[in-house]
Amino acid sequence: MIEFIQNNPIFVASAYIACMFLIQAVSIVVAVWLGSKIAKGEPLVERKDAYMDVLTLPEEKEMEHEIEEPFVSWKPRTAENEDAEN
């Protein structure tokens, strides 16, 4: 019986097509599930605070509240600014 199925190309083709439909169905279900999580605004991966505590040093924990805005010195380019630089 197995030899008959293996030697008959219709059975092989139909099994191949069935596997392709199964893979497509699974990918559609996963895509819909991920899309619904994204649409609801839920995080895709749950983060654990315990892991973050291990990765952050005590100095960094203290500095988290002391973050200052970076100072950026930018001026539009004009003839006066170029003369002052040169």
Steps between C-alpha positions, in 0.01 A plus 500: 500500500781744590681420175181574307464838670868587452501400133177683416575867435142609571525390862838671538370822347185498710702443820731787402205730434337399830821585687519836326139579598577401859805728510295785351222449755744508792670814369163675455396411855830633640473818292144567621600433861801735481294762318233496769764543773654793313159658436413479870834652592610204708872425522612206289744386769435528871798659674604391844640765734723243668704460183539875467622527862774249429614690191508849656775607734413681825658820369276489194190459716587816690575690181169407333329791676782746428494488121548846356417621155808512279627846413508554126658812364357558156466820308372550149775558249527866410776720364562648848545155658744390230705818542516448877620141459771593248 
